[in-house]
Amino acid sequence: MSAVNGERVPTVFEARVYEALRRIPRGQVTTYGRLAAALGCGSARAVGQALRRNPFAPEVPCHRVVGSDGRVGGYFGEVAGARVTEKMERLESEGIRLAGGRLAEDQPIWEFHED
């Protein structure tokens, strides 16, 4: 991690994660694992750590990434409380259907395709 003029500058990996996130349309979600695979990265956890540090949210929509089991997951490094509630509200405002802190069963998962 580095800083320019006191502001955090994303690493090369984080910048790749954030660029991929921009491809997820409003009203769609993907999983940490699918995002990792799209980047050629074998670690969904590494993707999660990059999302945790996203300085560009909500313009870079890290809220559109959920667990492989459909759980909403964390938001800005928090796994419960106001931040997770904020993530769920953002998702619902975009038309994502949730039930009990996870995606509704009929909610599709966004697939990354090569351009």
C-alpha positions in Angstrom: 0.0 0.0 0.0 1.3 3.4 -0.8 0.1 7.0 -0.4 0.2 10.1 -2.6 -0.6 13.4 -0.9 -1.9 11.5 2.1 -4.3 9.5 0.0 -4.1 5.7 -0.3 -3.1 4.5 -3.8 -4.4 1.0 -4.8 -1.9 -1.7 -5.5 -1.7 -3.1 -9.1 -3.8 -6.1 -7.9 -6.4 -3.9 -6.2 -6.7 -1.8 -9.4 -7.4 -4.9 -11.4 -10.1 -5.9 -8.9 -11.7 -2.5 -9.0 -11.6 -2.4 -12.8 -13.4 -5.8 -13.0 -16.0 -4.6 -10.5 -16.9 -1.7 -12.8 -18.1 -4.4 -15.3 -20.8 -5.7 -13.0 -24.1 -4.0 -14.1 -26.4 -2.4 -11.6 -28.9 -5.0 -10.4 -26.4 -7.9 -10.7 -24.1 -9.6 -8.3 -21.1 -11.9 -8.6 -19.2 -14.0 -6.0 -15.7 -13.4 -4.6 -14.7 -16.7 -6.2 -16.0 -15.8 -9.7 -14.3 -12.4 -9.5 -11.1 -14.1 -8.5 -11.4 -16.5 -11.4 -12.1 -13.7 -13.8 -8.8 -12.1 -12.7 -6.9 -15.3 -13.0 -6.4 -15.3 -9.2 -6.8 -18.4 -7.2 -7.8 -16.6 -4.0 -11.3 -15.3 -3.3 -9.9 -14.1 0.1 -7.3 -11.9 -1.7 -10.2 -10.4 -3.7 -12.1 -9.8 -0.4 -9.2 -8.0 1.1 -8.9 -5.8 -2.0 -12.7 -5.0 -1.7 -12.3 -4.2 2.0 -9.8 -1.5 1.1 -11.9 -0.1 -1.8 -11.5 3.7 -1.6 -13.8 4.3 -4.5 -17.1 2.9 -3.2 -19.8 3.1 -4.2 -18.7 4.2 -7.7 -16.6 1.0 -7.8 -19.4 -1.3 -6.6 -17.9 -3.7 -4.1 -21.3 -4.2 -2.6 -22.2 -6.3 -5.7 -20.0 -9.2 -4.5 -21.4 -11.9 -2.3 -20.3 -15.3 -0.9 -20.5 -18.4 -3.0 -23.3 -19.6 -0.7 -25.3 -16.5 -1.5 -24.6 -14.8 1.9 -24.3 -11.1 1.6 -20.9 -11.2 3.4 -19.0 -8.3 4.8 -18.7 -4.7 3.8 -15.7 -2.5 4.4 -14.2 -5.2 6.6 -17.2 -5.5 8.9 -19.3 -8.7 8.9 -22.2 -7.4 10.9 -23.9 -4.2 12.0 -24.5 -1.0 10.2 -22.1 -1.5 7.3 -23.6 -4.9 6.4 -27.1 -3.4 6.6 -25.9 -0.6 4.3 -24.7 -3.2 1.8 -28.0 -5.0 1.9 -29.9 -1.7 1.4 -27.7 -0.9 -1.6 -28.3 -4.3 -3.2 -32.1 -4.0 -2.6 -32.1 -0.5 -4.0 -30.6 -2.0 -7.2 -33.3 -4.6 -7.4 -31.4 -7.5 -5.9 -33.7 -9.8 -4.0 -32.5 -10.9 -0.5 -33.9 -13.3 2.0 -32.4 -13.8 5.5 -29.1 -12.1 4.7 -28.5 -14.0 1.5 -29.6 -13.9 -2.1 -33.0 -15.1 -2.9 -32.9 -18.5 -4.5 -33.9 -17.2 -7.9 -31.4 -14.4 -8.0 -28.9 -14.9 -10.8 -25.1 -14.6 -10.4 -23.2 -12.4 -12.9 -20.7 -14.3 -15.0 -17.6 -12.6 -16.3 -17.0 -13.2 -20.0 -14.0 -12.3 -22.1 -14.5 -9.2 -24.1 
